[in-house]
């Protein structure tokens, strides 16, 4: 019995030369699922043809404040249906801030020219948000009517 015990101790264990690939397969499957879910969300440059609307115009008792953005990116402020007053961005923000401070429920709309750069219209909306306006409406031309 002593010889069998010593022979067991004397024998070296063979090293296993196989690679355990199960953890790698698990990681690969998780990454595959992540890429399959996120790949459809990465379509950044999609051409969109916006529809025209037959929606009824908003009837409100208060005269809204309208921020007009022309095709050159200039801002104009129209208060209570008056004449457009062309203003730089900082003065526009200050005037809208005082108007909204006096009347928090005052409706504010952005009227962007059809030829205006989309980024300029978004900048106008960000400017209004910084002025304290919670809700901003976008104006559109009803189907079949000529622009003023």
C-alpha positions in Angstrom: 0.0 0.0 0.0 2.9 2.3 0.6 4.0 1.9 -2.9 0.7 2.9 -4.4 0.5 6.0 -2.2 4.0 7.0 -3.2 3.3 6.4 -6.8 0.3 8.6 -6.7 2.3 11.4 -5.1 5.1 10.9 -7.6 2.9 11.1 -10.6 2.5 14.6 -11.9 -0.9 15.7 -12.9 -1.3 16.4 -16.5 -2.0 20.0 -17.4 -5.2 20.5 -19.3 -4.4 22.3 -22.6 -8.0 23.0 -23.6 -9.4 26.6 -23.4 -12.7 27.0 -21.7 -14.7 29.0 -24.2 -18.0 29.1 -22.4 -17.5 32.5 -20.8 -16.4 33.9 -24.2 -19.5 32.6 -25.8 -21.7 34.2 -23.1 -20.0 37.6 -23.6 -20.3 37.3 -27.4 -24.1 36.6 -27.1 -24.6 39.6 -24.8 -22.8 41.9 -27.2 -24.7 40.5 -30.1 -28.0 41.3 -28.4 -26.8 44.8 -27.5 -25.8 45.6 -31.1 -29.0 44.1 -32.5 -31.0 46.4 -30.2 -29.0 49.6 -30.8 -28.3 49.3 -34.5 -31.8 50.4 -35.7 -31.5 53.5 -33.4 -28.4 54.7 -35.2 -30.1 56.0 -38.4 -29.1 59.6 -38.0 -29.4 60.9 -41.6 -33.0 60.0 -42.5 -34.8 62.2 -45.1 -38.2 63.2 -43.8 -41.1 64.6 -45.8 -43.2 66.4 -43.2 -47.0 66.3 -43.7 -49.3 69.3 -44.1 -51.9 69.7 -41.4 -55.6 70.3 -41.6 -55.8 71.0 -37.9 -57.9 73.8 -36.6 -56.2 76.9 -35.4 -55.9 77.5 -31.7 -58.5 79.9 -30.4 -57.2 81.7 -27.3 -58.5 84.8 -25.6 -55.0 86.1 -24.9 -53.0 87.6 -27.7 -49.9 85.4 -28.1 -46.3 86.5 -28.2 -44.8 85.5 -31.6 -41.1 85.1 -32.2 -40.6 85.2 -36.0 -37.5 83.7 -37.5 -36.8 84.8 -41.1 -34.8 83.0 -43.8 -31.6 84.8 -42.9 -31.8 83.8 -39.2 -32.9 87.2 -37.8 -35.4 87.3 -35.0 -38.5 89.6 -34.7 -40.9 89.9 -31.8 -44.6 90.4 -32.3 -46.6 91.4 -29.2 -50.4 91.6 -29.1 -50.8 91.5 -32.8 -48.6 94.5 -33.3 -45.9 95.2 -35.8 -42.8 92.9 -35.9 -39.9 94.4 -34.0 -36.5 93.1 -35.1 -34.3 92.3 -32.2 -30.9 90.6 -31.5 -31.1 87.4 -29.6 -30.1 88.8 -26.2 -32.6 91.6 -26.3 -35.3 89.2 -27.5 -34.6 86.9 -24.6 -34.8 89.8 -22.1 -38.1 91.1 -23.5 -39.7 87.7 -23.5 -38.4 87.1 -20.0 -40.1 90.2 -18.7 -43.4 89.4 -20.5 -43.5 85.9 -19.1 -42.6 87.1 -15.6 -45.6 89.4 -15.7 -47.9 86.7 -17.1 -46.7 83.1 -16.8 -49.7 81.7 -18.8 -48.8 83.9 -21.8 -48.8 81.7 -25.0 -45.6 81.9 -27.0 -45.3 80.8 -30.6 -42.3 80.5 -33.0 -43.1 81.3 -36.6 -40.2 80.0 -38.7 -39.8 80.8 -42.3 -40.0 77.8 -44.7 -36.6 78.7 -46.1 -35.0 79.2 -42.6 -32.4 76.9 -41.4 -33.8 74.3 -38.9 -31.0 75.0 -36.5 -31.9 78.7 -36.2 -35.5 77.7 -35.3 -34.2 75.3 -32.6 -31.9 78.1 -31.3 -35.0 80.3 -31.0 -36.8 77.6 -29.0 -33.7 77.2 -26.7 -33.6 81.0 -26.3 -37.2 81.0 -25.2 -36.6 78.2 -22.8 -33.8 80.2 -21.2 -36.2 83.1 -20.9 -38.4 81.0 -18.7 -41.1 79.9 -21.2 -42.4 76.5 -20.3 -44.4 75.7 -23.5 -43.6 76.9 -27.0 -45.9 76.4 -29.9 -44.8 76.1 -33.5 -46.9 78.0 -36.1 -47.7 76.6 -39.5 -49.6 77.7 -42.6 -52.9 75.9 -43.2 -53.1 73.9 -46.4 -54.1 75.9 -49.5 -53.5 79.4 -48.1 -50.9 81.8 -49.3 -48.1 83.0 -46.9 -48.3 86.6 -45.8 
